[in-house]
Amino acid sequence: FHSAPLTDSDIEAKPIVLLIGQYSTGKTTFIRYLLDKAYPGEHIGVEPTTDRFVSVMHGSEERVIPGNAAAVNQELPFRGLNRFGQAFLSRFQVSQTTSPVLENMTIIDTPGILAGDKQLTERGYDFTQVIEWFAERADLILLMFDSHKLDISNEFKLAIHSLRGKEEKVRVVLNKSDMVSQQQLMRVYGAMMWSLGKVVQTPEVMRVYLSSFWTEKPPNSFDDCRELIEAESKDLLRDLKELRRNAAIRKINEIVKRARLARVHALIISHLKKEMPSMFGKKKKQEALLNNLGDEFAKIQQKYHLPVGDFPNPERFKQSLSHYDMDKFKTLKEDLIEKVDEALANDLPHLMSQFPTVNPELTQKERNPFQESAMPNDISSSFWHFDSIDKGAHLPTFQQLGPRDGKVSGSDVKPILMQCGLPNDQLAQIWRLSDFDNDGYMDLDEFSIAMHLITAVQNGAQLPEKLPQTLLPNRKF
């Protein structure tokens, strides 16, 4: 009737970003832009290229896992894809690469959607249902549009319709916005919003990003909207950066949603069971109930004072219900409903309170734990490269510090840095150089840079006045 049960791998999965769009809208190029590299098995071109669903994930080495193998791997959150059969699994793959961006998220690249009905019948699997499966598990859904191709094909329309109920996850990206002039961009934006308004039946306006994510900028691009496009692109990247921070809360949100659906489902099944006659006319009564599901839902809603939004779509529910014998449904167990109510009222809110809050803003003194005893010192440049840093060697120490949202504070790191025996003025300089985003916290990259600089000083090297660009990690955010 609804989704498959959540597995441990679903709960433990990294935030998922789902890219949906028609062919050649820049979905795969966007992924390459984020990763600063190609992922295994990618194809980019003006013609329809990506012909399969690709899960781009972090891995210790570059490799491709075929769909059938990925669907039975208990460490991957894709076991539920077995329901779509061999026809789909042969068009699905997991591409693992070593990009640090993927340490915080998984990106789903989807086939470019074409116009026409032929592909609807010849895919061998239900494209819309697959999109819906990924959308239920995604933390962010990006609808990609090309500034030169604003038409919405029938299959793209069905894919957008499958996102109903998940509007809070959906963002619209008008890609290649620098391929039109400022005046043309205004008209393109208006035309796209008009087209979306006919497909997306919601009173709220979707968030739209005007962006351009070229790995190599084409010569025929326009610069009159460059500042606007750069600002919009940064907003989108900021949304991606926030995914990890809110991932745990979204998991709880999904559990709450499922608990509410399970409660309503139990009440519906119990109500239909009670409506069935005990002896004769069962088949006729079942047909009558199926044809009047909307009225039956209204009765349940009034009896238990439930919101309309918790009830499923009557037509879709009817299709699933028609395969069952209502007379064989089980009666309602009130104690189970009470347990669900207890979980929704107390257990899940208590679980929410256990999650750490956002890292607080720090004072200037707290931003650098060695600031008080820091002394100015003229030091020369250094020419190390970030790739020479062994992050894996520093990971166990970093994990022992108990990172929150992937970061640790200066007070947490100070004892570790003090163990090296360097004077405080050098430690203050190392902190300033390593905390390159100047937020007063260290993530694994910054912690690894700090330990790398300490090793360099211990070997007789001098600290640079400014962190060289080559020591900065290769990441977009």
Buried (B, 14 or more C-beta within 10 A) or exposed (E): BEBEEBBEBBEEBBBBBBBBBBBBBBBBBBBBBBBEBBBBBBBBEEEBBBEBBBBBBBBEEBEBBEBBEBBEBEEBBBBBBBEBEEEBBBBBBBBBBEBBBBBBBBBBBBBBBBBEEEBEEEBEBBBBEBBBBBBBBBBBBBBBBBBEEBEBBBBBBBBBBBBBEBEEBBBBBBBBBBBBEEEBBEEBBEEBBEBBEEEBEEEEEBEBBBBBBBEEEEEEBBEEBEEBBBEBBBBBBEBBBBBBBBBBEBBBBBBBBBBBBBBBBBBBBBBBBEBBEEEEEBEEBBEEBBEBBEEBBEEBBEEEEBEEEBBBEBEEBBEEBEEEEBBEBEEBEEEEBEBBEEBBEEEBEEBEEEEEEEBEEBEEEBBBBBBEEBEEEEBEEBEBEBEEBEBEEBEEEBEEBEBBBBBBBBEBBBEBBEEBEBBBBBBBBBBBBBBBEEBBBBBBBBBBBBBBBBEBBEEEBBBBBEBBEEBEBBBBB
